[in-house]
């Protein structure tokens, strides 16, 4: 039931600010040179506060509940959707010890809630947050008045409580809603996978998604809707050798399924380290290079440090740290509890990203 990934989560005030937007049921589409259309092309909301950047996807209906739109962190670092039960089911069903389910399952407001419970762990040993909840099923409408699409009935994690492990404080409702689009399955249940993986495909469309480069200009304190960032469904032009994407085969594990981590070398300050690299939209501020022998007296790389990533499949990308962007730390896995090197959302402001759920591949493209 454990899923670690680096990320800083939105505050309740952020959710309230974005909830003022009104939902609808249209969807954007983008023509492709081959003539084959993806399932949908949607925008996302870009938000920042100081050095922290986040990208959100609106959830405007769960089951039959559409009185509020909830804004979930769009997360390439985990698999499966999690959403707070408050506002979706009667408050009387939610207690401090869990969601009340009589028998194997209960149906309420178009949501089937099972008696299968779990705990999800987000963050690392330095900033861990735990979600407590149940496996549930419902139709989900992704998007809002700017464009939306509705899934068939899919599994997700309905949580009732989020706890900051370090402080023991219970967080506000909907403060930890996650839209995990990774290629594997949730650590809450192997029945839960990315919501984007459940759409019916055919006629040349492959199950997967593509992220356009995030707009640096779009990040704002109140959140800015940026069109056409997310394409659901991959078309032949996305997968052709002329697309510019460098494809990386993904590794399957008995626990968690296919992993988005890929093998690479990371070089900084004339030091090169082997790494299992995760490109994580859910990591909102700091990239962390894991090293079992980190340089003494160096944790945060100073501004103007060059960092280069070379994957085993031939993708290469370099960036330079700055005072407020591309912040990067070097840490020891014995300290963080996570051996992976994780690059933050800043990576996505310079690169395109693709996941093919059918062939279990991850594509990267320098924009």
C-alpha positions in Angstrom: 0.0 0.0 0.0 3.0 2.3 -0.2 3.6 4.8 -3.0 6.3 7.3 -2.5 6.8 10.3 -4.8 8.1 13.8 -4.2 5.6 16.6 -4.3 4.2 19.6 -2.5 0.5 19.6 -2.2 -1.9 22.4 -2.7 -3.5 24.1 0.3 -7.2 24.2 0.8 -7.2 27.9 -0.2 -5.9 27.0 -3.6 -8.8 24.5 -4.1 -11.3 27.1 -3.0 -10.0 29.7 -5.4 -10.2 27.3 -8.4 -13.6 26.0 -7.4 -15.2 29.3 -8.5 -14.9 28.1 -12.1 -18.0 26.6 -13.7 -18.1 23.2 -15.4 -19.7 22.1 -18.6 -19.6 19.1 -21.0 -17.8 20.2 -24.2 -14.4 18.9 -25.2 -11.6 20.2 -27.3 -10.2 18.2 -30.2 -7.0 18.7 -32.2 -6.7 17.6 -35.8 -3.6 15.6 -36.7 -1.7 15.5 -40.0 -2.6 11.8 -40.4 -6.3 12.6 -40.1 -6.8 10.3 -37.1 -8.3 12.1 -34.1 -7.2 11.6 -30.5 -10.0 10.9 -28.0 -9.8 14.5 -26.6 -7.4 17.4 -26.1 -7.9 19.3 -22.9 -6.3 22.3 -21.1 -4.9 22.3 -17.6 -4.6 24.9 -14.9 -1.1 26.2 -14.1 -0.5 27.8 -10.7 2.4 29.0 -8.8 3.3 30.5 -5.4 6.8 31.6 -4.9 9.0 28.8 -6.2 6.3 26.2 -6.1 4.5 25.3 -9.4 1.6 22.9 -9.8 -0.6 21.8 -12.6 -4.3 20.9 -11.9 -7.0 19.0 -13.8 -10.6 19.8 -12.9 -12.9 17.0 -11.8 -16.4 18.3 -12.4 -18.6 15.2 -11.8 -18.1 12.1 -9.8 -21.0 9.7 -10.1 -24.1 12.0 -10.1 -22.4 14.7 -8.0 -21.6 17.8 -9.9 -22.4 20.6 -7.5 -18.7 21.5 -7.1 -15.6 21.2 -9.3 -12.5 19.8 -7.5 -9.0 20.5 -8.8 -6.6 17.5 -8.6 -2.9 17.6 -9.0 -1.9 16.2 -12.4 0.7 13.7 -11.4 3.0 11.6 -13.6 4.6 10.2 -10.5 1.7 8.0 -9.4 -1.1 5.8 -10.8 -4.8 6.2 -10.1 -7.1 9.0 -9.1 -7.7 9.8 -5.4 -10.4 12.2 -4.2 -11.8 13.2 -0.9 -15.2 11.8 0.0 -16.5 15.1 1.5 -19.1 16.7 -0.8 -19.5 13.5 -2.8 -21.3 11.3 -0.3 -23.5 12.1 2.8 -21.5 13.5 5.7 -23.1 11.0 8.0 -21.3 8.2 6.2 -17.9 9.7 7.0 -16.5 9.1 10.5 -13.1 9.6 12.1 -12.5 5.9 11.7 -13.6 5.5 8.1 -16.4 5.5 5.6 -19.3 3.5 6.8 -20.0 0.6 4.3 -22.6 -2.1 5.3 -21.7 -5.4 3.7 -19.3 -5.7 0.7 -20.3 -2.4 -0.9 -22.8 0.5 -0.9 -24.1 2.6 -3.8 -24.7 6.3 -3.2 -24.8 9.3 -5.5 -23.8 7.1 -8.4 -20.7 5.9 -6.6 -20.0 2.3 -5.5 -17.9 2.3 -2.4 -16.4 -1.1 -1.5 -15.4 -2.3 2.0 -11.8 -2.7 0.7 -9.7 -0.2 2.6 -6.1 1.0 2.2 -3.6 3.6 3.2 -1.6 5.6 0.6 1.7 7.2 1.4 2.7 10.3 -0.6 6.0 12.2 -0.4 9.2 10.9 1.2 10.4 10.3 4.7 10.9 14.1 5.1 7.4 15.2 4.1 5.1 12.2 4.2 1.3 12.4 4.0 -1.0 9.5 4.4 -4.4 9.1 2.8 -7.0 6.7 4.3 -9.9 5.4 2.3 -11.7 2.8 0.2 -11.7 1.4 -3.3 -14.6 2.9 -5.2 -16.1 3.0 -8.7 -18.0 5.7 -10.6 -18.2 7.6 -13.9 -15.8 10.6 -13.8 -16.1 13.9 -15.8 -12.6 15.3 -16.4 -12.5 19.0 -17.3 -14.8 22.0 -17.0 -16.6 24.6 -19.1 -13.4 25.0 -21.2 -13.6 21.3 -22.3 -14.4 18.0 -20.7 -14.8 14.3 -21.3 -16.6 11.6 -19.2 -15.1 8.2 -18.5 -17.0 5.0 -18.2 -17.4 3.6 -14.7 -13.8 3.3 -13.4 -12.0 2.4 -10.1 -10.5 5.1 -7.9 -9.5 5.7 -4.3 -12.1 7.6 -2.2 -10.3 8.9 0.9 -11.8 10.4 4.0 -8.7 11.6 5.9 -5.2 12.9 5.1 -2.6 13.1 7.8 0.7 14.9 7.9 2.9 12.2 9.4 5.5 14.6 10.9 2.9 16.7 12.7 -0.1 14.4 13.1 -2.3 17.1 11.8 -5.3 16.1 9.7 -5.4 18.2 6.5 -8.4 20.0 5.1 -10.9 18.2 2.8 -9.8 17.9 -0.9 -6.3 19.2 0.0 -4.6 16.1 -1.4 -6.7 15.1 -4.5 -4.4 13.4 -6.9 -4.9 12.6 -10.6 -2.2 9.9 -11.1 -1.5 9.1 -14.8 1.5 6.8 -14.3 1.7 3.6 -16.4 1.3 1.2 -13.4 -1.4 0.5 -10.9 -2.2 2.1 -7.6 -0.6 0.9 -4.4 -4.0 1.0 -2.8 -5.4 -1.7 -5.2 -4.1 -3.2 -8.4 -7.6 -2.6 -9.7 -6.9 1.1 -9.9 -4.9 2.5 -12.8 -4.6 5.9 -14.5 -8.1 7.3 -15.3 -6.7 8.1 -18.8 -6.1 4.4 -19.4 -9.8 3.4 -19.3 -11.0 5.1 -22.5 -12.0 2.9 -25.4 -9.6 3.1 -28.3 -9.6 2.0 -31.9 -9.5 3.3 -35.5 -5.8 4.0 -35.2 -5.9 5.5 -31.7 -3.7 3.9 -29.0 -4.3 4.1 -25.2 -2.1 6.7 -23.7 -1.6 10.4 -23.4 0.7 13.2 -24.4 1.7 16.4 -22.6 2.6 19.5 -24.5 5.3 21.7 -23.0 4.0 23.7 -20.0 3.8 27.4 -20.5 6.1 29.4 -18.2 4.0 32.4 -18.8 0.9 30.5 -17.7 1.9 30.0 -14.1 0.1 32.5 -11.9 -0.9 32.9 -8.3 -4.6 32.5 -9.1 -4.2 29.7 -11.7 -4.4 30.1 -15.4 -6.2 27.8 -17.8 -3.8 26.8 -20.6 -5.4 25.1 -23.6 -4.3 21.9 -25.4 -1.8 20.8 -22.8 -3.2 17.2 -22.5 -4.0 14.9 -25.4 -5.9 11.7 -24.5 -5.2 8.9 -26.9 -2.2 8.6 -29.1 -2.4 8.7 -32.9 0.1 7.3 -35.5 1.9 10.7 -35.9 2.7 10.7 -32.1 4.3 7.2 -32.4 6.1 7.5 -35.7 9.9 7.8 -35.9 9.5 11.3 -37.2 7.6 12.5 -34.1 10.7 13.5 -32.3 9.9 11.4 -29.2 12.6 9.1 -27.9 10.8 6.0 -26.5 11.8 4.2 -23.4 10.6 0.7 -22.6 9.2 0.4 -19.0 9.9 -2.3 -16.5 7.2 -4.4 -14.9 7.2 -5.1 -11.2 4.9 -7.5 -9.3 4.0 -4.7 -6.9 2.8 -1.6 -8.7 3.0 -2.9 -12.3 4.9 -0.9 -14.9 7.1 1.8 -13.5 7.7 5.3 -15.0 11.3 5.2 -13.7 13.9 5.0 -16.4 17.7 4.4 -16.2 19.9 7.3 -16.8 23.1 9.1 -15.8 23.0 12.5 -14.1 26.0 14.8 -14.2 26.5 17.9 -12.0 29.7 19.6 -10.9 31.8 17.1 -12.9 30.2 14.3 -10.9 28.3 11.6 -12.8 25.9 9.2 -11.0 23.8 6.3 -12.2 20.1 6.9 -11.5 16.6 5.6 -11.7 15.0 8.8 -12.9 11.4 9.9 -12.5 10.0 13.0 -14.3 7.3 14.1 -11.9 4.7 16.8 -12.5 3.7 16.3 -8.8 7.1 17.6 -7.6 6.3 21.3 -7.5 9.6 22.9 -6.6 12.8 20.9 -6.1 14.5 18.2 -8.2 16.4 15.7 -6.0 19.4 13.8 -7.2 19.9 10.8 -5.1 23.5 9.7 -4.3 24.8 7.2 -1.8 27.9 9.4 -1.6 26.7 13.0 -1.7 29.4 15.7 -1.7 30.1 16.9 1.9 28.5 20.3 2.8 26.5 20.4 -0.4 22.8 19.8 -0.5 21.3 22.5 -2.7 23.2 23.1 -5.9 24.0 26.8 -6.2 22.6 29.0 -9.0 24.3 28.6 -12.4 25.1 24.9 -11.8 24.7 22.8 -15.0 22.8 19.5 -14.7 22.7 17.0 -17.6 20.5 14.0 -17.9 21.3 11.2 -20.4 18.9 8.3 -20.5 19.9 4.8 -21.7 17.6 5.2 -24.7 19.4 8.3 -26.0 17.4 11.2 -24.6 19.6 14.1 -23.4 18.6 17.3 -21.6 20.6 19.9 -19.7 19.5 22.8 -17.5 21.0 25.4 -15.3 19.9 26.0 -11.8 18.7 29.5 -10.8 17.5 31.3 -7.7 13.8 30.6 -8.3 13.7 28.0 -11.1 15.2 24.5 -11.6 16.0 24.2 -7.9 18.0 21.1 -7.3 19.3 19.2 -4.3 21.6 16.3 -3.8 20.6 13.9 -1.1 21.2 10.4 0.3 18.5 7.7 0.0 19.1 6.8 3.6 17.9 10.3 4.4 14.9 10.6 2.0 13.8 7.0 2.1 13.6 6.9 -1.7 16.4 5.8 -4.0 15.1 7.5 -7.2 16.3 10.7 -8.7 13.2 12.8 -9.3 13.1 15.8 -11.6 10.4 18.4 -10.8 7.7 20.1 -12.8 10.4 22.5 -14.2 11.4 19.7 -16.6 8.0 19.9 -18.3 8.4 23.6 -19.1 11.1 22.6 -21.7 10.1 19.1 -22.8 7.1 17.1 -24.0 6.1 13.8 -22.4 4.2 10.8 -23.6 3.0 7.5 -22.1 1.8 4.6 -24.2 -0.3 2.3 -22.0 -0.7 -0.4 -24.7 3.0 -0.9 -25.3 4.3 0.2 -21.9 6.6 2.9 -23.2 7.5 6.4 -22.1 8.4 9.1 -24.7 10.5 12.2 -24.1 11.0 15.1 -26.6 13.0 18.3 -26.2 10.8 21.1 -27.4 
